[in-house]
Structures are given as C-alpha cells and as structure tokens.
Amino acid sequence: MAKRIDVHHHLLPPDYRAELSIHRELQGALKKWTPQWSIEDMDKGGVTTSILTVTTPGFWFGDVEQTRRLVRTSNDYAAKLVRDFPGRFGMFAALPLPDIEGSLREIEYGLDTLEADGIGLFTNYRDKWLGHPSFDPVLAELNRRKVVIHVHPDTPDCCRNIGAPDFRDSMVEYGTDTSRAIGHVVFGGAAHRFPDMRFIWSHAGGTMPFITERFTREPIAKPELKERVPNGVLHELKKFHYDTAQAAHVYAMSSLTRLVPASQIVFGTDAPFRTSVDHVKGLRECGCFSEADLRAIDSENILRLLTKR
C-alpha cells in the first residue's frame, strides 16, 4: 500500500496540557486529543504516518527555565509515542525560542538523541519573527545540519484578539502571520544566507501565494533589498515546501499551484482541528492535481526531504 504521510499533526503532551490549563489557553479541539484518536483518524484517511508537533500558543510564557522544561518534556513525550507506535508517528522537535542557548542544546538533543525527523518552529515568538537577526545562531545550526523545518503560525502580540468576539485570531492572523514570517525570512536575507534549511510552511503558505506580486515588487521599490535576495524573490519562494493543512480546496490550491509545482506541496491535516478524510477528499476534488501529483503530495515529496524514512 502506498504511504500517505501527514506532516502537520498535533499532539498534546500531559505537562503542556497542564500548563495551558493554568494560562487558559487550551484550544477546544485539542481537548479531545489522544494517541488513539490520532490513529483512528489516520486509519480513516489512509494515513500511514503522522509527524507530530505542538501547536499554538507554543511554549513561551516569559520564563526561560519553564520554557526549557516544557519543551524537553514535550519532545520526550513525542519520542515515546514514536517508540510506542512503530511506523505510525514521527516528530518535529520543538525549540525553546527565543532562548538561543537553550535552543541550540535542544537541536542537538532532539536530532541526535531523539532522532527527530526535523524541527518545528513558529512564525513568531511574540514580538520577533523568524528571520530576525537574533535567531541567526539557531538558523545557522539548522542550515549546517540541512534540517527540515516545519513552521506553524501563531498570533503575534500586536494582533491578539483584534477580531473578538466576531471571529477568532486563527481565521485571519494565522494566514497573515505565515506570510509575514516568509517575508522576514526572505527579505531579511536568511533564506539566501542559509540556503540548506528546508522549510515547510503551513496552510499552503498562508496568504502569501495570493500576494506574491507584492513580494516580487518589493525589491523594485526598495533596491537595497536586492543584495539580500540576489537570486530573486521567486527563487526563494519556489524553493520552499508548503503543506495542505486547512487548505485542501480549490481556492488555496489554485493560487499555490500557480506559484510552485506539485513537487513542493506536502500532505498535512492540522489534526485534531481537522480530519485526514477532509484533506484526502478535498485534494482529490479540487481539480488542481493529477493522480501522479496526488501520489507525490501524499508521500513522495516529503520522503525526499525525510531521507531516513
């Protein structure tokens, strides 16, 4: 049977769940999560393996030692699931950013000791986005290791609850912040300076495919940016990979597939917020892909990145 690998599948480690309950930030859909829920959902959608990550709001609550502890126990818990359910789970190890020293240690522990498939990051860490110069030591190490980096959005401090009570932050801010983080990585020069980082951006790149022209025209308006993107903006955008989580429909895929070929798209579901069946059905019915494209999205593309699988 052909593999289908979900690169965007969330877990809720016990210590992390307890911390979120204290801060009243536990999202409703996460409350139902168990390893058994994941496997049942995967089986319904023909998903062989799901690569686990912790979702928003992440780990940073203002205390370095607390963040290091939560990240370590969460990574250990994910690694235990990988061991306990052989072949069914993988993991992208979390980092305690914005703590640089702790993050460098956790890269070593997560990749060398736990043998994680890659690293899971967030678009922002409250008031700094990926691509900020302060994160360069971490990005340099990930580049040295040629690591797969899955990036999940979070609402930045500037934009929390601006839609309440009419709609949740996730409806607008997640797509917007993914685009913002891509912009920081590209226009800050990190994508060019660290070319061996292998990014997977969540949710089909957020709003970025739709506003690509604004990205490509920015160096025209600000020529000083050209030295940071000497190969051109499109070169960097087309190099990235993008997952299908909450984007397996004609509106998102029509835009994304005009920017990148199917070879740059990987299967993701955002479970437990959505189901694997939703995404299998959506990708098949959106009219954007051939059978060969669907096979590539299901597993072939991600297997090229995750060489150990």
N, C-alpha and C positions, 0 to 999 in steps of 0.2 A: 504494500500500500504506500502511495506517495505521502511524503511528510507534509504537514501544514504546521508552521511554527509561528506562534503569537509572540511578537516582540514587545507588546505593550499590555501587560497583565499585572494587576496589582495584588499585593498581599497586605495583611495587617498583623505584624508581629505583636505578641502579647504586651511587651514592655511599651511599645509605641502606642498601642491602643490605650493603655492606662494613662500615658502622658497626654494624649489628645483629649481624653475624657476630662482631665483636670482643666485643660485650656478651652474646653467646649468647642473644639474644632473638628470633631469626628463627623465625617460626612455620612449621611444616611445610608447610602448604598453599601458602604464599607462594613456596616454593622452585620450584614448577613454573611460576610466572607468567612469561609473555612477552606482548608485544602480540599476537602471533599466537594465543596461547592464548585471550586475551580475545575476539578477533574470531571465532574458531571457535566459542566458546561462545555468543556473541551470535547468530551466524547460526543455530545450532541452536534457539534460543529466540525467534527473530524480533525480536531487539533491534536497533533501528536505531542508537542512540547510547548510550554509557555515559559517565557523568560520573565522572571518576577522583579518588580520594583516597588518601592514605597512611593505613594502619591503625595499630593499636596495635603497639608501645608509644609511638608518637609520636616526637618529636624531642628531648625534654628529658632530657639526661644530666648536667645540673649545670653546664654551661659555656655562657655566653651566646654567645660568638663561634662556637663549634662549632654551636650550635643555629641561629643565623642562617645559617651557611653551608649546613647540611644542608637547611634549609627552602628557601633560594634555589635550590640545585641541583635539589632535588626539584620545585619549581614550574617551573623552566626545562625539566626533562625532561618533565613532563606537558604543557607547552605545545608542546614539539616533537612529541609524539605527536598532539596536536590538529592540528598543521600537516601532519604526515606522512600522516595517515589522515583526510582531509577528511570531515566528517559522521559519523564513527564514534565519536569521542571528544570529550568536553568535560572541564572540570576545575573542581573547587572548590579554590582556592588555600589552602595551609597557612600558618599563622602561627607565629612562634617564641615563643608564650606559655610561661611567664609574663613574658617580656620585653616590656614595654609599648611602649617606644620602637621596638624592632625590629619589633614587630607593626604599629604604625601605618605604618611605612615599607613593610612588606610588603603591607599592604592597598592602598596606592597603587600599588605595583609590580604586584601580582597582578591588580588590577582595571583599571588604566589602561594598563599596558604589555602585560601578557599577555592581557588581555581575558578573564579567568576568568569562569565562569558564576556564581560566588559564592565563599563562604569555607567551608572545612572546619575545624571545631573538635572538641575532645574534651570529654567530660563533666567531666573534672577534669585538673588539672595538678599531680599528686602529692598536694598537701595543701590545694589550693583548688579549689572547684568554680565552674563558670560561675554568674554571679550574684554572685560575691564582689565587694565594693566596689573592690578593687584593679584589677579588669578594666573598670571603668566607662569609662575613656577609649577603650578599644577598642570596647566595645559602643555607646558614643555615636557613634563614627565609622561603625560598621556601620549604625546606625539612621539617621544622616544620609544615607547612601547608599542606604538601603532595600534592603539586601543579603539575598540568600538565604543562610542559614547551615545547613549540614548538620552535625549533631552526632553523633559516634561515641563509644561508651563506651570507657572504659579502667578497669582495676582501680586504685583508689586505694592509696596507700602503706599505709593502715590495714588493708587486707583482702587483701593479696597472699598467695597460697599457703595460705590457711586451709583449703582443701578437699583439698590434696595429701596423699597420692598418689591419693586415691579419685576425684577429678574436677577438671577444670581450672577456673580462675577464670572463664572465659567462660561456663560453664554457669549460674552464679548471679549473679556480680558484674556482668556486663555489663548484664543487665536491671535489676538493683538500682541500679546507678550511673546509668543513664539516668533512672530515676525520681527519684533523689536530685538530679541536676542540674536536672531540670524543677522540682522543689521549690525549689531555690535560686533559680532564675530567677524563679519566680512569687512566692514568699514574701519574697525579698529585695527585691522591687519592681522589678526590671529589666524584666520583661515589661510593666508598666504605664508606667514612665518612658521606655522606648524602644519605643514601640508599632509602629514601622515596620520593626523587624527581622522577617524572615520565616524562622522556624525550621522545619527538617525534623528530627525526632527519629528515630533509628534504631530498627529492630526493633520497630515498632508501639508505640513509647513505653515499651519495657521492661515492667516490672510495673505501671506507673502506671495503665493502664485498670482493672486488677483492684482496685487500692486507691484508686480515685477518691474513695470516701466518706471515707477518712481525710484526703485533701487538702481536700475541701469542708468538713469539720467543724473543721479546724484553726483558722480564724478565730473559730469559736464558742468554742473552748477558750481561745484567746488573742486577745481583742478588739483588742489593739494591732496585730495584723497587718492589720486591715481597711483601714487607711489605705494599705497597700502594694498591696492588691488591691481598690480601691474599686468595681470593676465586678463583683467576684465571681470566685472561683477558676475556675468553669466557663467564664466568658467567656474567660479566658486559655487554658485547655486546649483549648477548641474553636477557638481562633484558629490554633493550631499545625497543622503538617502532620506526617505520620508515614509512614515508609516500611515496605515489606513484607518487608525482608530477614530471612531466617530466621524469619519469622512468617506465611508464606503457608499457613496451616492454620486449621481451624475453631476451635481453642482460642483463638488470639490474635485472629483476625478477629472472632469472635463478641463478644468483650469490647470491642475497639476500635470496632466499628461501633455499639455502644450509646452510646458517648461522642461520636463525631464521624460525620458523613455521609461517603459515599464521596468527596465533593469534597475532603476533607482528607487523602486517602491517596494516596501516590505509589509507583510501582513501584521496588523495589530488590532486589538479589540477594545481596549480600555475596560476590560472586565475588572471588577464586577459591576461597573456602571452601565455597561452594555454587554451583549452576549456574542459568542462566536458565530452563532447561526445568523444573527443580524448582518454580520460583516461578510460572511460567505455568500449569502443571498444578495446583499447589496452590490458587491463587486461583480457578481455574475450578471446582474440585471441592469447595471448602469450603462451598458452599451459601449464602454470605453476599451474593453480588453478582449483579445483572442484567447483561445484555450491555452496556447503557449504562454501568453502573458500571465494568465492566472496561475499557471504552474510556477512561473518564475516568482511571482509575488508571494505565493503560498510558502515557498521554502528555498528555491534555487538561489535567489538573490541574497538572502540572509546567510545561507550556508557558505557562500563565497566569502562573506565577512567573518563568520564564526568558524574559522578553519579547524578548530579542534572537534567540531561536530561532524 
